Amino acid sequence: MLSTILSFAFLTDWMIATVRMATPLLLAALGGIISERAGIVNIALEGMMLMGALFGTVGAHYSGNPWVGALVGTLAGGATALILAYMSINLRSNQVVVAAALNLFCLGVTSFFFRVIFKVTTDPKLVPGFGINPVPVLSDIPVIGHILFSHTAIVYAAFLLVPVVSFALFKTTFGLKLRAVGEHPMAADTVGVNVYKVRYIATVVGGLFAGLGGVYLSLGQLNMFMDNMVAGRGFIALAAIIFGGWKPFGALGATLLFGAADALQMRFQALGFQVPYQFMLMLPYILTMAALAGVITKATPPAAEGIPYVKEEG
């Protein structure tokens, strides 16, 4: 058994699976970073991913085109984020409570519409999904090419978005405004930044990212939707945000770590380890809790995160 685990084929397959398992986590984490940097606590990543997964499937089912499904699912995540933004910014509701309620709402809504639209009985409904798109030349590199450059388009997009988001947050004027709104909204307002507008944009863009993460689960991995198929990945993405210090590259490292744990438990099950499979399924969540236990007291979120902003009159 040990020789199998240490074999070249096992390690290569594990690393390929790590990249794939990390992709939805990374997209959701990037979305969460954008919204949380603006001061909006985004615990609703789970629900946004669920909406993206379902409506991505619906779009692909009716159009016969996974790209249309990806667009519909991504927009569904953004629409869900719009609800969070309205409740948090306009109504100044408790952001944690609203996000938790939104997760439960999305869980019920996706389950209901899944049955209504697909008329599910026992057999799952398969839809057109994304195929593997090897990158010319790069995919021919021994070992590395197979691990990094033989995936679907969404995988490439997710990893390319890391430097893009990092640049946007830390090297652009809008990124400066966004971070200012999350750290000291009153000071930002004083110099002419529209706090409400920036928070709306950040929250909705974050929802679009999370929706795309859900799309990848349904159209990039399984080509179908299942009840609660996100299975806590939104919360793992939230842990990756904290573990990565609210920075895109930090989140990348965290999601690869959690993705590796998820990929490992699947490989262990395939090898027939003589332990209940439920213990294998627990592995990524145990790692998440262990990782957070070491950083949670040291993590410093944006100063105004979760605090509704009230513009002073006069």
N, C-alpha and C positions, 0 to 999 in steps of 0.2 A: 504493500500500500504506500509506504514512504517513498519507494523508488518511483512509483507512478506520479506522486505529487511533485517530486523533484525533477521529473522528466521535462525535456525541452518542449514537447508538444503540450503538456499540461500548462506549463508556465506561459507559453505563447497564447493559448486559448484563454487563459485567465486574464491576461493583459488586454486582449481584444475585448473580452466581456466587460472588463473594468471601464474602458472608454465608453462602451454603450450604456452601461448602468449609470455612469456618472453624468451622461448628457442631460436627462430630464432634471436631475438635481441641480446641475450647473445653470440651466436656463431659468429655473425657478429662483435660484439663489441670486442670480444677476438682477432679476426683476425685483426681488425683495430688497436688495442693496439700494437700488434706485429709489424706491419708495421710502425706505427707512432713513436714508440719508436726507430726505426732505422732511422727516419728522413724523411720518405715518407708520405706525406699527402694523406690519403686514403678516399677521398670523393666518390670514385667509388664503395663503398660497395653495394650500391643499384643495380648497374649493375651486379656485381659479384653474388649477390643473385638471380637475375633474370635468369642469365645463369645457375646457379645451379638448380633452380626450373625447367626450361625447359628441360635441358639435363638429369636431374634425371628422369623426366617423360618419356623421350625418351628411356633411358636405361631400365627402368622398363617395358615399352611397348614392346620392342623387345625381351627382355630376359625373361619376365614373373617373374622376381625376383627383389624385391625392393632393395636388397643389391647391386645388379649390378647397379641399377639406382642410388643409393647413391654414389657409386664409380664414375660413369660417371659424375654425377652432381658436385661432389666435385672437380674432375679434371677440369671440365669446369670453375669453379670459379678460380682455380689456373691458368688456361690458360689465362683467362681474366686479372688476376693480372700480368701475365708475360708481357702483352702489356703495362700496366701501368709502370712496372719496366723498360722496354726498353725505353719508351718515357721519363721517368723521370731521369733515371741514364745515359743511353748512349747518348740520344739526348739532355738532360738537359732542357727539355721543362718545361713550367710553370705547376706545378703539379696539381693545382686547375683547370686550364683550361682543361688539358688532362683528368682528372678524370670526369669533367662535360661532356665533349664530349663522353667519354666512356660510361657514363650512358645513354646518348641519343642513342648511337650506339647499346647498348645492348637492349634497349627498342624496337628499330626497328627490330633488328635481331631476337629476340625471338618471336615477333609477326609474322614475315614473316615465319620462320621455323615451328612455331606452325601450321600455316595453310597449309604449304606444306606437312609436315609429317603426320599430323592427318586428313587433308582434312576436316577441321571443317566447318559445316554448321550451325546448331542450337544447337544440343545436344552435351554437352561436352563429351570428351573421357575419360572414367575412366580407370585407370591402377592399377596394384597390388601395394598396399601400406603397410606401417608398421602397425601392429596391436599392441594392448596394451600387454605389457609384465610385469605383476605384479612380484615384487621381492619376492621370497619365504620367508616366516616368517615375513619379514618387512611389507609387504602389508597387513598382518592380524592385525597389530596394530590398535586399534580403532582410527578413525578420521585421525591421522597422516599418517597411512599407505595408506589410500585412497588418501590423498592429495599429498604425496611425492613419493610413491612407486608403483603407478599404471599407468604407462605411457609407451610410446614407447622407444625403445633402444636409439634413438637419444637424447631424453630428458635426460636420465641418463648420456649419454656421454657428453652432453653440460655442465652439472653441475660438473661432475668429472674433466673436463678440466680446470676449474677455478683454483684449487690448483696446477694442473700440470703446467699450463702456468705461474702462479705466481712463482712457484719454479724455472722453467726454466729461467725466466727473472731476478730473484733476488738472486738465489743461485748457479748458474752454471757459468762456464767460458764463454760459448757462450753468455749467457744472459748479462754478463758484457760487452763483446765486442759489442753486439747489442745496449745496452744503450749508450756506449761510442761513437758509430758511430752516434747516434741520438743527442748526446749532443755536442761533439767536434770531428768531423771526422778527422780533421788534426792531432790532438794529437793521436787519435787511429791509424792513418796511420803511424805516426812516430814510434810507438812501434811495428809495423809489422802487424796490422790488415788490412785485405783486405776490404776496405770500400765498394767497389762495390759489392763484393761477399756477404757480410753480408746483404746489403740492398736488393739484389736480393732474397736471401733466405727468409728474413723477409716478403717481399712483396708477394711472391708466397705462403708462408705458410698462411699469412693473407687471401689471396684469397681462399685457400682451406677451411678455416674455414667459410668464408662468403658463399662459394658455398654449404657447408653442411647446413648452415642456410636456404638457398633457397630450398634445397632438403627437409628439414623438412616441409616447407610450402606446397610443392606439394605432397609429399609422406607420410608425417606424419600427415597431417590435412585433406586434400581434396581428395587425390588420383587422382588428375588431375592438369592440368596447365590452367591458364587463363591469358589473356593479363594484364600486369602490376600488377600481383597478389602480388608483394612485397609491393606495395602501400605506399612507403615512409618509410618502416621499416629500410632501409639502413641508412637513414638520422637520424632516431630516435636512431639507434645504435651508430651513430657518436656523437649524443648528449649525449648518455650514457657514451661514452669514456671520454668526457670532464667533465661531471658531476661526474664521478668516478675518476677523476684525473689521467687518463692513467694508472690505476691499475686494475688488474683482479677482485679483490674482490669489489672494488669501482664500477666497471661496473656491477657486479652481483647485487648489491643493486639498482643501477639505472635502470637496465633492469626489475627487479622485480616490481619496482615502475611504470614504463611505461607499463609493461605487465598487472598490476593490473588495470590501467586506461582503457586499451583496453578491458580487460575482463568485466569490469564494464559497459562499454557502450553497450556491447552485451547483458548483463543481463537486463539492463534498457529497451532496445528495446523489449526484450522478455516479459517484464512485461507490456508493452503497455503504457508507459509514453506518456501523451498527448502533446508531442513536436515533431517537425519535426525530422525524423531520421537523417538528415544531421547534426543536432546539436550534436546528440549522437556520430556520427562518428568523430566529431571534438575533442572530449574529450581527447584522448591520445596526440594529437598534441598540444592542448592548454596547457596541463600539461607539455609537453616537453619544450615549449617556456617559461612557467613560471619558470620551474626548472632552465633552462639555464640563465634566466635573473638574478637569484640570485648568480650564480657562475662564469659566463663568464668573469667578470673582475678579479676574483681571480684565475682562472685556469692558470696554468703555463705549457705550452706544452714543449716538448723537444726543447732545444735551437736551434738545427740545422734543425728542422722540416721544410720541404718545400724548403730547400736551396740546390741546386745541388752542388755536390762536384767535384772539379777539382783538380786532383792529380798534385802536383808540380813536375816538372822535375828536375833532377840533384841530 
